[in-house]
């Protein structure tokens, strides 16, 4: 590791150098670009972020599930350096290069299903989702797309239409793309009749609403996150995802798995769809794919991806050679270190500690997630599931002040999510969980 793997606080958080930079940020950067924790980072590796004041913070966010192999993984750094020295850009649509092809070959190998696949590469998860909808509409000749409550699929106009939460993602930015319909998610903790009936009732509601409000024959695709990300790390009730996918196949509707946050070992397997035995028609990937460089993929059945006319997919920077080199190196690192297995080990460290926290504080209403994608939902109390956004914010602040980078999420702003780099050591994870425990004590005092 290029950075010593220990927490070290030299100043208050944020420190004076970070505060000075933040003042410059406010004068130069749009106020629409918010910052959750204004500590300005100058180096990072493993599970540690080093800020401009010399503080070393424990990272439980991984850049929102991006730096799974670490912020400066050796293979990724070396691959990027080699590629930058060779060439930085030609545009694959003008003069192609091997690295783009090799990433697509890896996606064909790693994504669920043994069928013949094709891929296209982009810059961001939102681009991948947008192009998944383009492919689905082109291949089926249908217009309608069905998304779920609590979904997050991006910030472009079409992906904002797919995203459920208004503030901050959609408020004031409409009108949005049409022919997008929303149905309830099988959210066990908040299902009105309880978790036991959630899968059956949610599936019945889903099929009824699509039939009556959209029409199966008009529906091009259903898009679903196997574990919802920004919406609150909601794990759908067992069996729900598989039933939705099977129903789609029965009606000639394409099933799109948005694995942008869940993919590449994060949930204890290469892709979260595998936990449910689901083989998507189309799958979108980004975030953890390339060790921090901007790369995204859309992978699907060959006959669907090849149905699009030549020139219909692409973009100037999509599949940039430097990002592709990083992606290949990150994937090699994931394979060698068995980071899917490591994600399961991380869950084994986190779950008992989170359960102990729930036993201690009635405000911890639910613990959920898989692998190294875990969360707690905070509520008013043991018999009151009213979302507790105020406590969530207070705990988050207390963690930050002690040098632990945590993230919040959820439709109601009452979920703390945990996304440590998969290469973070056990000692750092345990220390971070100690800080979390102390933060609850501070916030509830």
C-alpha positions as CSV (number, residue, x, y, z in Angstrom):
1,X,0.0,0.0,0.0
2,X,1.2,3.5,-0.8
3,X,-0.6,4.9,2.2
4,X,-0.2,3.5,5.7
5,X,-3.5,1.7,6.6
6,X,-4.4,3.5,9.8
7,X,-6.7,6.3,10.8
8,X,-4.9,9.5,11.8
9,X,-6.5,12.8,12.8
10,X,-4.1,15.8,12.8
11,X,-6.8,18.5,12.7
12,X,-10.5,18.9,13.2
13,X,-12.5,17.5,10.3
14,X,-12.5,19.4,8.0
15,X,-9.1,21.0,8.6
16,X,-7.9,24.4,7.6
17,X,-6.5,23.5,4.2
18,X,-9.7,21.7,3.3
19,X,-11.8,24.7,4.5
20,X,-9.6,27.0,2.3
21,X,-10.2,24.8,-0.7
22,X,-13.9,24.6,0.1
23,X,-14.1,28.4,0.0
24,X,-12.5,28.4,-3.4
25,X,-14.9,25.6,-4.5
26,X,-17.9,27.8,-3.6
27,X,-16.5,30.6,-5.7
28,X,-15.7,28.5,-8.8
29,X,-18.0,25.4,-8.8
30,X,-21.8,25.5,-9.3
31,X,-23.8,25.4,-6.1
32,X,-25.7,22.6,-7.7
33,X,-22.7,20.3,-7.2
34,X,-22.9,19.5,-3.5
35,X,-20.3,18.0,-1.2
36,X,-21.2,15.6,1.6
37,X,-18.0,15.9,3.5
38,X,-15.7,18.9,2.5
39,X,-12.4,17.2,3.1
40,X,-10.2,17.5,0.1
41,X,-8.3,14.3,-0.8
42,X,-4.7,14.3,-2.1
43,X,-3.9,10.6,-1.8
44,X,-5.7,7.3,-1.1
45,X,-5.1,3.6,-1.1
46,X,-6.7,0.5,0.4
47,X,-9.3,1.7,2.9
48,X,-7.7,5.0,3.7
49,X,-8.2,8.6,2.3
50,X,-5.5,11.2,3.0
51,X,-6.7,14.8,3.0
52,X,-4.8,18.0,2.3
53,X,-4.4,18.5,6.1
54,X,-2.7,15.2,6.5
55,X,-5.7,13.5,8.1
56,X,-6.1,9.8,7.3
57,X,-9.8,8.8,7.1
58,X,-11.3,5.4,7.0
59,X,-13.3,4.9,3.8
60,X,-16.7,3.3,4.1
61,X,-17.9,4.8,0.8
62,X,-15.4,3.8,-1.9
63,X,-16.5,6.7,-4.0
64,X,-20.0,5.3,-4.0
65,X,-19.0,1.7,-4.7
66,X,-16.4,2.7,-7.4
67,X,-13.0,2.0,-5.9
68,X,-13.6,-1.7,-4.9
69,X,-10.0,-2.6,-5.8
70,X,-8.8,0.5,-3.9
71,X,-8.0,4.0,-5.1
72,X,-4.5,3.2,-6.3
73,X,-4.5,-0.5,-7.0
74,X,-1.0,-1.5,-8.4
75,X,-2.3,-3.2,-11.5
76,X,-4.7,-0.3,-12.4
77,X,-2.0,2.3,-11.9
78,X,0.5,0.4,-14.0
79,X,-2.0,-0.3,-16.8
80,X,-3.1,3.3,-16.9
81,X,0.5,4.6,-17.0
82,X,1.3,2.2,-19.9
83,X,-1.8,3.2,-21.8
84,X,-1.3,6.9,-21.4
85,X,2.2,6.5,-22.7
86,X,0.9,4.7,-25.8
87,X,-2.1,6.9,-26.6
88,X,-5.0,8.5,-24.8
89,X,-7.7,8.6,-27.4
90,X,-8.6,7.8,-31.0
91,X,-12.4,7.3,-30.6
92,X,-13.3,3.7,-31.1
93,X,-15.9,4.6,-33.7
94,X,-13.1,6.1,-35.9
95,X,-10.0,3.9,-35.4
96,X,-10.6,1.1,-32.9
97,X,-8.2,-0.6,-30.4
98,X,-7.9,-3.9,-28.7
99,X,-8.6,-2.7,-25.2
100,X,-12.3,-2.0,-26.0
101,X,-12.7,-5.4,-27.5
102,X,-11.0,-7.1,-24.5
103,X,-13.3,-5.3,-22.0
104,X,-16.3,-6.5,-24.0
105,X,-14.9,-10.1,-24.0
106,X,-14.6,-9.9,-20.2
107,X,-18.2,-8.7,-19.9
108,X,-19.4,-11.6,-22.0
109,X,-17.5,-14.0,-19.8
110,X,-18.5,-12.6,-16.4
111,X,-22.1,-11.4,-16.8
112,X,-24.9,-13.9,-16.0
113,X,-25.9,-16.5,-18.7
114,X,-24.2,-18.7,-21.2
115,X,-25.8,-17.2,-24.2
116,X,-24.0,-15.3,-26.9
117,X,-23.5,-11.7,-25.9
118,X,-22.5,-8.3,-27.2
119,X,-21.5,-5.2,-25.4
120,X,-21.1,-1.5,-25.9
121,X,-19.1,0.8,-23.7
122,X,-19.9,4.3,-22.4
123,X,-18.7,6.8,-19.8
124,X,-21.2,6.6,-17.0
125,X,-24.0,4.4,-15.6
126,X,-26.6,6.8,-16.8
127,X,-25.4,6.5,-20.3
128,X,-25.4,2.7,-20.1
129,X,-29.0,2.8,-18.8
130,X,-30.1,5.3,-21.5
131,X,-28.6,3.0,-24.2
132,X,-30.3,-0.1,-22.6
133,X,-33.6,1.6,-23.2
134,X,-32.7,2.5,-26.7
135,X,-31.8,-1.1,-27.5
136,X,-34.9,-2.4,-25.8
137,X,-37.2,-0.1,-27.8
138,X,-35.4,-0.8,-31.1
139,X,-35.3,-4.5,-30.6
140,X,-38.9,-4.9,-29.5
141,X,-40.6,-2.2,-31.5
142,X,-42.4,-1.1,-28.3
143,X,-42.2,2.2,-26.4
144,X,-43.2,1.7,-22.7
145,X,-40.6,1.1,-20.0
146,X,-41.6,0.1,-16.4
147,X,-39.5,1.1,-13.4
148,X,-40.0,0.8,-9.7
149,X,-40.6,2.9,-6.6
150,X,-37.3,3.9,-4.9
151,X,-35.3,3.3,-8.1
152,X,-32.3,5.3,-9.1
153,X,-31.0,5.1,-12.6
154,X,-29.2,8.4,-13.3
155,X,-29.5,12.1,-13.9
156,X,-30.0,12.4,-17.7
157,X,-33.4,13.3,-18.9
158,X,-34.5,9.8,-19.6
159,X,-32.8,8.3,-16.6
160,X,-34.4,11.0,-14.4
161,X,-37.7,9.8,-15.6
162,X,-36.8,6.3,-14.5
163,X,-35.5,7.6,-11.1
164,X,-38.1,7.7,-8.4
165,X,-36.9,10.3,-6.0
166,X,-37.6,14.0,-6.7
167,X,-35.2,15.9,-4.5
168,X,-32.4,16.4,-5.3
169,X,-32.4,14.5,-8.6
170,X,-35.5,15.6,-10.5
171,X,-36.9,18.7,-8.8
172,X,-37.2,21.6,-11.3
173,X,-35.7,19.7,-14.2
174,X,-38.8,18.5,-16.0
175,X,-40.6,17.7,-18.2
176,X,-39.1,14.2,-18.5
177,X,-39.0,11.6,-21.2
178,X,-42.4,9.9,-21.8
179,X,-43.6,6.4,-21.8
180,X,-42.1,5.6,-18.4
181,X,-44.4,3.9,-15.8
182,X,-43.8,3.2,-12.2
183,X,-44.8,0.3,-10.0
184,X,-44.3,-0.6,-6.3
185,X,-41.1,-2.3,-5.2
186,X,-41.2,-5.4,-3.0
187,X,-39.8,-3.5,0.0
188,X,-40.1,-6.0,2.9
189,X,-39.5,-3.6,5.8
190,X,-42.2,-1.2,4.6
191,X,-44.6,-3.5,2.9
192,X,-48.1,-2.7,4.4
193,X,-49.1,-6.3,5.3
194,X,-45.6,-7.3,6.4
195,X,-42.6,-9.0,4.9
196,X,-44.1,-12.5,4.7
197,X,-46.6,-11.4,2.1
198,X,-44.4,-8.9,0.3
199,X,-43.2,-11.0,-2.6
200,X,-46.6,-12.4,-3.6
201,X,-48.5,-9.1,-3.2
202,X,-45.9,-6.9,-4.8
203,X,-45.7,-9.3,-7.8
204,X,-49.5,-9.3,-8.1
205,X,-49.6,-5.5,-8.0
206,X,-46.8,-5.3,-10.6
207,X,-48.5,-7.6,-13.1
208,X,-51.9,-6.0,-12.6
209,X,-50.6,-2.4,-13.0
210,X,-48.6,-3.2,-16.1
211,X,-51.6,-5.1,-17.7
212,X,-54.1,-2.4,-16.9
213,X,-52.1,0.8,-17.2
214,X,-49.6,0.0,-19.9
215,X,-50.4,-3.3,-21.7
216,X,-47.9,-6.1,-22.0
217,X,-47.9,-5.7,-25.8
218,X,-46.8,-2.0,-25.4
219,X,-44.0,-2.7,-22.9
220,X,-40.4,-2.8,-24.3
221,X,-38.7,-3.4,-21.0
222,X,-38.8,-3.6,-17.2
223,X,-35.7,-2.2,-15.5
224,X,-34.8,-3.2,-12.0
225,X,-31.9,-2.9,-9.6
226,X,-31.4,-6.3,-8.0
227,X,-30.6,-4.4,-4.8
228,X,-31.7,-0.8,-5.0
229,X,-28.9,1.7,-4.4
230,X,-29.7,5.3,-3.8
231,X,-33.3,4.3,-2.9
232,X,-32.1,2.8,0.3
233,X,-30.2,-0.5,-0.4
234,X,-33.5,-2.2,-0.6
235,X,-33.2,-6.0,-1.1
236,X,-36.4,-7.1,-2.8
237,X,-38.4,-9.8,-1.1
238,X,-37.0,-13.3,-1.9
239,X,-38.2,-14.6,-5.3
240,X,-39.6,-11.3,-6.5
241,X,-36.8,-10.5,-9.0
242,X,-36.9,-14.0,-10.5
243,X,-40.7,-13.8,-10.8
244,X,-40.5,-10.5,-12.6
245,X,-37.8,-11.7,-15.0
246,X,-39.8,-14.9,-15.8
247,X,-43.0,-12.9,-16.4
248,X,-41.1,-10.5,-18.7
249,X,-39.8,-13.5,-20.8
250,X,-43.4,-14.9,-21.0
251,X,-44.6,-11.7,-22.5
252,X,-41.7,-10.8,-24.8
253,X,-40.7,-7.9,-22.6
254,X,-36.9,-7.4,-22.0
255,X,-35.7,-7.6,-18.4
256,X,-32.9,-5.0,-17.7
257,X,-30.8,-5.5,-14.6
258,X,-29.2,-2.2,-13.5
259,X,-26.1,-3.6,-11.8
260,X,-24.2,-0.3,-11.8
261,X,-23.8,-0.2,-8.0
262,X,-24.2,-4.0,-7.3
263,X,-21.9,-5.3,-10.0
264,X,-18.3,-6.4,-9.9
265,X,-18.1,-8.4,-6.7
266,X,-19.8,-5.9,-4.5
267,X,-22.6,-8.1,-3.2
268,X,-20.5,-11.3,-2.8
269,X,-20.8,-12.6,-6.3
270,X,-19.8,-11.0,-9.6
271,X,-23.3,-9.7,-10.1
272,X,-26.3,-9.5,-7.7
273,X,-28.6,-11.1,-10.3
274,X,-26.8,-14.3,-9.6
275,X,-28.1,-14.5,-6.1
276,X,-31.6,-14.8,-7.5
277,X,-30.7,-17.1,-10.4
278,X,-31.7,-14.4,-12.8
279,X,-30.2,-14.1,-16.3
280,X,-31.1,-10.6,-17.6
281,X,-31.7,-9.8,-21.3
282,X,-29.7,-6.6,-20.8
283,X,-27.4,-5.7,-18.0
284,X,-25.8,-2.3,-17.2
285,X,-22.5,-1.9,-15.4
286,X,-20.2,1.0,-14.3
287,X,-18.9,2.1,-10.9
288,X,-16.6,-0.8,-9.7
289,X,-15.7,-1.9,-13.2
290,X,-12.5,0.2,-13.6
291,X,-10.9,1.1,-10.3
292,X,-12.1,4.7,-10.4
293,X,-11.8,5.6,-14.1
294,X,-15.0,6.5,-16.0
295,X,-16.2,3.4,-17.8
296,X,-19.6,1.8,-18.2
297,X,-21.0,-1.1,-20.1
298,X,-24.2,-2.4,-21.7
299,X,-24.2,-6.1,-22.2
300,X,-27.0,-8.1,-23.7
301,X,-28.1,-11.0,-25.8
302,X,-26.4,-10.9,-29.2
303,X,-29.6,-10.7,-31.2
304,X,-30.8,-7.7,-29.2
305,X,-27.5,-5.8,-29.3
306,X,-27.0,-6.5,-33.0
307,X,-30.5,-5.4,-33.9
308,X,-29.5,-1.8,-33.7
309,X,-28.3,-0.2,-36.9
310,X,-24.7,0.6,-37.4
311,X,-23.8,3.9,-35.8
312,X,-26.9,3.7,-33.5
313,X,-24.7,3.2,-30.4
314,X,-21.6,4.9,-29.4
315,X,-20.1,8.3,-28.3
316,X,-16.8,10.2,-28.6
317,X,-15.3,9.1,-25.3
318,X,-17.2,5.8,-24.7
319,X,-14.7,3.0,-24.0
320,X,-11.8,5.4,-23.8
321,X,-8.5,3.3,-24.1
322,X,-7.2,4.5,-20.7
323,X,-10.4,3.6,-18.9
324,X,-10.5,0.3,-20.7
325,X,-6.9,-0.5,-19.6
326,X,-8.0,0.3,-16.0
327,X,-11.0,-1.9,-16.4
328,X,-9.0,-4.9,-17.6
329,X,-6.5,-4.4,-14.7
330,X,-9.3,-4.0,-12.1
331,X,-11.0,-7.2,-13.4
332,X,-7.7,-9.1,-13.2
333,X,-7.3,-7.8,-9.6
334,X,-10.8,-8.9,-8.7
335,X,-10.1,-12.4,-10.0
336,X,-6.7,-12.8,-8.4
337,X,-7.8,-11.6,-5.0
338,X,-11.3,-13.3,-5.1
339,X,-12.9,-10.0,-4.2
340,X,-16.4,-11.6,-4.4
341,X,-15.3,-13.9,-1.6
342,X,-13.8,-10.9,0.2
343,X,-17.2,-9.1,0.0
344,X,-18.7,-12.1,1.8
345,X,-16.0,-11.8,4.5
346,X,-16.8,-8.1,4.9
347,X,-20.4,-9.0,5.5
348,X,-19.4,-11.5,8.1
349,X,-17.5,-8.7,9.9
350,X,-20.3,-6.1,9.6
351,X,-23.5,-8.0,10.3
352,X,-22.9,-9.0,13.9
353,X,-21.8,-5.5,14.7
354,X,-24.8,-4.0,13.0
355,X,-27.1,-6.5,14.8
356,X,-25.5,-5.5,18.1
357,X,-26.2,-1.9,17.2
358,X,-29.8,-2.7,16.5
359,X,-30.1,-4.5,19.9
360,X,-28.7,-1.4,21.6
361,X,-30.7,1.3,19.8
362,X,-34.4,0.9,19.0
363,X,-34.0,3.5,16.2
364,X,-32.2,0.9,14.0
365,X,-35.3,-0.4,12.3
366,X,-33.8,-2.6,9.6
367,X,-30.4,-4.1,8.6
368,X,-30.2,-5.2,5.0
369,X,-28.0,-5.8,2.0
370,X,-25.5,-8.4,0.8
371,X,-21.8,-8.7,0.8
372,X,-20.1,-5.4,1.1
373,X,-23.3,-3.5,0.2
374,X,-25.0,-3.1,3.6
375,X,-27.2,-0.6,5.2
376,X,-29.2,0.3,8.3
377,X,-32.5,2.1,8.2
378,X,-33.2,4.5,11.1
379,X,-36.7,5.1,12.5
380,X,-38.4,6.9,15.3
381,X,-38.4,3.9,17.7
382,X,-39.2,0.2,18.3
383,X,-42.9,0.6,17.6
384,X,-42.7,3.6,15.3
385,X,-41.3,3.1,11.8
386,X,-41.5,6.8,10.9
387,X,-38.3,7.6,8.9
388,X,-35.7,9.3,11.1
389,X,-33.7,11.5,8.8
390,X,-32.6,13.8,11.6
391,X,-30.8,11.0,13.5
392,X,-29.4,9.6,10.3
393,X,-27.8,13.0,9.5
394,X,-26.5,13.3,13.1
395,X,-24.9,9.9,13.1
396,X,-23.3,10.6,9.7
397,X,-21.9,13.9,11.0
398,X,-20.5,12.2,14.1
399,X,-18.8,9.6,12.0
400,X,-17.2,12.3,9.8
401,X,-15.9,14.2,12.8
402,X,-14.0,11.1,13.9
403,X,-12.5,10.4,10.5
404,X,-14.9,7.8,9.2
405,X,-16.3,8.5,5.7
406,X,-19.9,7.3,5.6
407,X,-22.8,7.9,3.2
408,X,-26.5,8.2,3.6
409,X,-29.2,7.3,1.1
410,X,-32.9,6.3,0.9
411,X,-36.1,7.8,-0.4
412,X,-36.7,9.2,3.0
413,X,-33.1,10.2,3.8
414,X,-33.0,7.8,6.7
415,X,-30.5,5.1,5.6
416,X,-26.8,4.8,6.3
417,X,-25.0,2.7,3.7
418,X,-21.7,0.9,3.9
419,X,-19.6,0.4,0.8
420,X,-16.0,-0.1,1.9
421,X,-13.3,-0.9,-0.6
422,X,-13.1,-4.6,-0.9
423,X,-9.4,-4.5,-0.2
424,X,-9.8,-2.7,3.1
425,X,-8.3,-4.7,6.0
426,X,-10.2,-6.3,8.9
427,X,-8.6,-3.9,11.4
428,X,-9.8,-0.8,9.6
429,X,-13.3,-2.2,9.2
430,X,-13.5,-3.0,12.9
431,X,-12.2,0.4,13.9
432,X,-14.8,2.0,11.6
433,X,-17.5,0.0,13.2
434,X,-16.3,1.1,16.6
435,X,-16.6,4.8,15.5
436,X,-20.1,4.1,14.1
437,X,-21.1,2.7,17.6
438,X,-19.7,5.8,19.3
439,X,-21.4,8.0,16.8
440,X,-24.8,6.6,17.8
441,X,-24.0,7.3,21.4
442,X,-23.1,10.9,20.5
443,X,-26.2,11.4,18.3
444,X,-28.6,9.9,20.8
445,X,-27.2,11.5,23.9
